[in-house]
Amino acid sequence: MLTFAKKKTVAKIGDIDVGNFPLLLAPMEDVSDPPFRALCKEQGADVVYTEFISSEGLIRDAAKSVIKLDIYEKERPVGIQIFGANLDSMLRSVEIVEKTKPDIIDINFGCPVKKVVSKGAGAGILKDIDLMVSLTEAMVKHTNLPITVKTRLGWDHDSIKIVEVAERLQDVGCKAISIHGRTRAQMYKGNADWNPIAEVKNNPRMHIPVFGNGDVNTPERAVEMRDKFGLDGAMIGRASIGYPWFFREVKHFFETGEHLPPPTMQERIEVARRHLQMAIDWKGEKLGVFETRRHYTNYFKGIPDFKPFRTKMVTCDDPADVFATFDEVEQLFGDYQFENAL
Ligand SMILES: Cc1cc2nc3c(=O)[nH]c(=O)nc-3n(C[C@H](O)[C@H](O)[C@H](O)COP(=O)(O)O)c2cc1C
């Protein structure tokens, strides 16, 4: 295992200063929407990414894809992530994405799902590194916005060439790379291996930020990624779902070496209310109610005998009923003391 001295360098994505060891909210389908990104930003995320957006959908003006381009001013810097394998579609979608004025355009070269991979997109492109590099180069040349890449270690265990791949992407103008420490073959199984990511960082020719991703689920793990693996920042996915406070907890731990107490019940309810309201304002009542549901389990995790309330939150269709459930929970459990979640 490679070890690195603790260092303090400010990471830059193109001209954007993202601070010393930034925390990035990972792109997550149906999760990393504007309301959730805004909440993570409030809690300390330094850079946030949209979920992946289909280039083919964008160029057909498919409403489902276009709505994913919405961004709030307050969440900047924000990266819009797109995926595809067709050069023309990717370039045309860069033009569409540019109009919505994100700070960064990220290319998804890591999605492992069959319907994406079978078209040569997402992690599918890991089978054709030349195409991965030429697509990136063409996109870099087509925009003034910084292009970043998110990818995996390789297609499978026997074809890990991430050190060479990262260097080639850097050489064609990619401004930062986020690497999920699993192969496509692994999907989400096993543990993420950060050693190959450290090798990328340890390549003396690398000068763009190398962000680590996969299984950063405690502040200690984030410290490990920074100090033991020497990476430039941590991209955080699942640990933040229904728990945007993870970002501030990691930052507090960085600063003090101590765990911040978990958010109080009052704070959780206040955030749940705002989350729902932002989602309704953004997508309307029906979708707003529906898409916030996945977060409630974690917002209120650990409270004994909570099941009937959670069930109400995730089954009520009328926002008034969900808000009423929050009120009820506040009255009944307002004094509940959460144990350290992490
Ligand atoms: C629900 C869900 C949706 C995801 N959607 C995307 C996506 O749209 N784009 C992408 O690059 N990765 C996506 N990922 C992968 C994550 O960005 C991240 O690489 C992975 O979850 C590992 O990080 P973690 O252990 O911190 O969760 C998704 C992951 C999850 C759990």
The ligand as an SDF file (V2000), in Angstrom:
LIG
                    3D

 31 33  0  0  0  0  0  0  0  0999 V2000
  -28.8480    5.3090   -6.1910 C   0  0  0  0  0  0  0  0  0  0  0  0
  -27.5480    5.5070   -6.9300 C   0  0  0  0  0  0  0  0  0  0  0  0
  -27.5400    6.1620   -8.1460 C   0  0  0  0  0  0  0  0  0  0  0  0
  -26.3340    6.3810   -8.8290 C   0  0  0  0  0  0  0  0  0  0  0  0
  -26.3460    7.0940   -9.9900 N   0  0  0  0  0  0  0  0  0  0  0  0
  -25.1630    7.4610  -10.5650 C   0  0  0  0  0  0  0  0  0  0  0  0
  -25.1250    8.3790  -11.6590 C   0  0  0  0  0  0  0  0  0  0  0  0
  -26.1620    8.8880  -12.1210 O   0  0  0  0  0  0  0  0  0  0  0  0
  -23.9110    8.6920  -12.1640 N   0  0  0  0  0  0  0  0  0  0  0  0
  -22.7310    8.1630  -11.6730 C   0  0  0  0  0  0  0  0  0  0  0  0
  -21.6510    8.5080  -12.1520 O   0  0  0  0  0  0  0  0  0  0  0  0
  -22.7490    7.3100  -10.6280 N   0  0  0  0  0  0  0  0  0  0  0  0
  -23.9270    6.9740  -10.0610 C   0  0  0  0  0  0  0  0  0  0  0  0
  -23.9260    6.1820   -8.9550 N   0  0  0  0  0  0  0  0  0  0  0  0
  -22.6360    5.7430   -8.3700 C   0  0  0  0  0  0  0  0  0  0  0  0
  -22.1700    6.7390   -7.3030 C   0  0  0  0  0  0  0  0  0  0  0  0
  -21.9290    8.0100   -7.8640 O   0  0  0  0  0  0  0  0  0  0  0  0
  -20.9080    6.2490   -6.6040 C   0  0  0  0  0  0  0  0  0  0  0  0
  -19.9050    6.0770   -7.5720 O   0  0  0  0  0  0  0  0  0  0  0  0
  -21.1100    4.9210   -5.8800 C   0  0  0  0  0  0  0  0  0  0  0  0
  -22.3330    4.8960   -5.1650 O   0  0  0  0  0  0  0  0  0  0  0  0
  -19.9520    4.6300   -4.9120 C   0  0  0  0  0  0  0  0  0  0  0  0
  -19.8300    5.6630   -3.9550 O   0  0  0  0  0  0  0  0  0  0  0  0
  -20.4250    5.5140   -2.4410 P   0  0  0  0  0  0  0  0  0  0  0  0
  -19.8470    4.2580   -1.8700 O   0  0  0  0  0  0  0  0  0  0  0  0
  -19.9790    6.7520   -1.7290 O   0  0  0  0  0  0  0  0  0  0  0  0
  -21.9090    5.4010   -2.5860 O   0  0  0  0  0  0  0  0  0  0  0  0
  -25.1170    5.9150   -8.2880 C   0  0  0  0  0  0  0  0  0  0  0  0
  -25.1470    5.2340   -7.0570 C   0  0  0  0  0  0  0  0  0  0  0  0
  -26.3250    5.0400   -6.3800 C   0  0  0  0  0  0  0  0  0  0  0  0
  -26.3110    4.3170   -5.0480 C   0  0  0  0  0  0  0  0  0  0  0  0
  1  2  1  0
  2  3  1  0
  2 30  2  0
  3  4  2  0
  4  5  1  0
  4 28  1  0
  5  6  2  0
  6  7  1  0
  6 13  1  0
  7  8  2  0
  7  9  1  0
  9 10  1  0
 10 11  2  0
 10 12  1  0
 12 13  2  0
 13 14  1  0
 14 15  1  0
 14 28  1  0
 15 16  1  0
 16 17  1  0
 16 18  1  0
 18 19  1  0
 18 20  1  0
 20 21  1  0
 20 22  1  0
 22 23  1  0
 23 24  1  0
 24 25  2  0
 24 26  1  0
 24 27  1  0
 28 29  2  0
 29 30  1  0
 30 31  1  0
M  END
$$$$
